[in-house]
Amino acid sequence: MSQISGNVAALKKEIDEIARLTGRSGDDITLVAATKMNDAERVREAVAAGITVCGENRVQELLEKYEQGAYEGSELHFIGTLQTNKVKYIVGKVQLIQSVNSVKLAKEISKCAAKLGIVQDVLVEVNIGSEESKSGANVESVYELIENISLIPNIRVRGIMTIPPISDNFDEQKCFFTKMQQLFIDIGTKKYDNISMEFLSMGMSGDYRNAILCGANMVRIGTGIFGARHYS
């Protein structure tokens, strides 16, 4: 068994164990392999090992690996910050855009989706820690953003996502994750067109355990599958 295959198997087992502490199972948690900086061969290896959803952060990298057939056999999500001028390159290729943070971006996605005659599924990104260095709507404005997006055709919101402030402290992590879970529940009680709160995407390699304990049903994991990235 290769390192990637072993990591995927161990990760799925652990996710199942954690989910069961919350009355769920691993089947209730969508594991997204964050494939940034991993070539097509390594991505294909992860898919062969049982990964069913891949997530890319960068449009150019996504396009290169898409042409190489890296994601065949899995869903493809875009999980990074998306510029409006790059939208046309990924709509129709990805099943879910996880990082919609403005009406302007939503309208561009809608325009590109309409040209293809499709409805593009998205998540709304929430800046739960109100960090200046991160994109996403803050808690106070997310309701207005979702209400405005609900009026836009050819786009469907299926949940919310966040990248909380980095912390090794469980209580700090839990605070942000719990705020997201409550937001997820509150939005789900409202009756918007084209809005369904199906996915609460939060948690990465360093904090996915606590995210699942706090209600996440989608986690984005790269290092835990592929090993540490080597930035040059």
N, C-alpha and C positions, 0 to 999 in steps of 0.2 A: 504494500500500500504506500502510495506517495505521500509526501508531507501535506499537500493540499487535500487529498482525499481523507487522510487521517484527521486533519483539522476540521473539515466539514462534518465528519461523523461525530467527533467529540463535541463540536459546537451544537449540533442538532440534539444530541443527548442532553447536554446541559440546559439548553433552551426548554426542552420538554420538562425537565425536572423543576426548573424555576417556574414555568407556567403552571404546573400542577399545584404549586403553593398558592396560586391565585384562583384555583378552581377551573383552570383551563388546561390545555395540553399544547404540545409543540405544533400540532396541526392548526392551532388558532393564531400562531405567530408567523408572520411572513418574514422570512430571512432574505434580505437583499445583500448580495455580495457587492461591496464597493470595489470596483475593479480598476480604479485609477492607478496608472503607472504599472499595470500588469499587461503583458502583451497577449495577443490573441491565443497563443498556445496555452498559456496559463489560465486564461478565462475558459477556454474549451475544457480544460482539465477539471476546473471547478464545476462546470455544468455536468460533465460526465460523472462527477462525484455526488451529484444530487442537488446542486444549486438550481433553483427554478426561476430566480429573479436576479438580474444583474443591474447595477446602478453605476452610471458614469457621471463624473463631475465636469468634464470638459467636452465641448462640442466637437472640436477637431479630433480628439482622441476617440470619441464615440464613432465618428464617421469612418476613421481609418479601420477600426476593428470591426465595424459593421460590414464594410466591404470585404473583409477577410473571413466573414462568417463566424466571428467569435461567439456571438450570442445565440446561435441556432440551438433550439431546444429549450430556450428560456425566455421569459419576459424581459423587456428592457425598460428601465426607468432612467430619467435624467434627474440627478440629485444635487447638482451644483447650482451656483448662481447663473441665471440665464439672462443674457442681453437680448433686447428686442430684435436687433439685427441678425441674431443667430437662430431665431425661432423657426424660420422657414426650413432650416436644415434638419430639424429633428421631428417636427410634427409629421405624423404618419409613419415614423420609424419607432417611436417609443410608445409604450402602452400607458405610461404615467409620467407626468412632469411634476416632481415633488416640491418645486421651489417657486411657486407663483406668489409674488410679493407686492403686486400693484395692479390697478385697473388697466394701466397702459400695457403692461405685459399680457394680461388676460385678453385684451382686445386684439393684440397682435396674434396671439395663439388662435383666437377665434377666426380671424381673417384667413390665416393659413389653413386651418381645419376646414373652413367653408369651401375653399378652393378644391380641396380633396374630397369633399362630400362626406366628412366624418365628424364625429364628436370627440374631442380630445379630453381625456380624463386628467385631472390635476389635483394636487394638494395645495393648500394655502400655507405659506411659510410664516411662522410666528417667531418673532424675536422675543422670546419669553424673558430674557434677562435684560432687555432694553440696552443692549451693547451697541455702541456707535460703530464698532468694527464689523458688525454683522448685518445682513439684510433681513428683511421680513417685517411684517406688521407688528406693532406693539399690541399688547392686550387691549388697550383702550380703543384702538382703531380697527381691530380685526373684524368686528361685527359689521361695521360699515363697509369694509372691503368685501366681505363675503356677500352682503346684500347687493352691492353693486355688481359683483361678478355673476350673481344669480340671474341678472337681467340680460347677460351677454349670450348670444346663441353659439352653438357649436363648441361649447365648453361645459364640462361637468365637474364640480368639486366633489371629491370622494373622501375628504378628510383634511387633517392638518398635520404639519410636521414642524420640528424645531431642532436646533442645535443649541443646547443650553450652555451657560458659562462653564468653562472647565473647572472641575473641582474634584479632589480626592475625598472630600467629606460627604458621607452618605446623607446627612441631614440637609446639607446644601443642595445636593442633587435631588433629593426627595422633594424639597420645596418647589423647585422648578418643574419637576415631572408631575407633581400633584396639581400644580396650577394648570398645566397643559391638559391633564385628564379632566379637570373640572370644566375647562373651556370646551373641550371635546363634547362633554355631556351637555353643557348649556346650549351650544350651537345645535346639537342634535334634537333638542326639544322645540326648536323654532321651525316654522314651515316656510322654507325657501324653495323656489323652483330650481331645479338642476343642482341641488345641494343634498348630499347624503353623507353623514358622518360614519364612514365604514373603517377608515384607517387612521390610527394615531401613530404616526411615524416619529419615533424618538429613541435614542440610544445607539451608540456606536461601540467600537471595540472596548473602550475604556469604561463604559457605563451602562451597557445593555442589560446587565443583570438587574440593576436598580430600576431601569426604565420599564422592564417587563413587570417587576413587582408593583410598579405604580400605574400599570394599565396599558402600556404600549402593546400594540399588536403588529407592529412592523419595526424591525431594527435594521440598521445599515452597518455592516461589518466588513472591514477590509483587512486590517492587520491580523485579526483573529483567524482569517482564512488563508491569506497569502503570505503572512509574515510581515516584518517591518519594511516600510518603503525606504528606498535609498535615494534621497534628494541630492541632485548634483548642482 
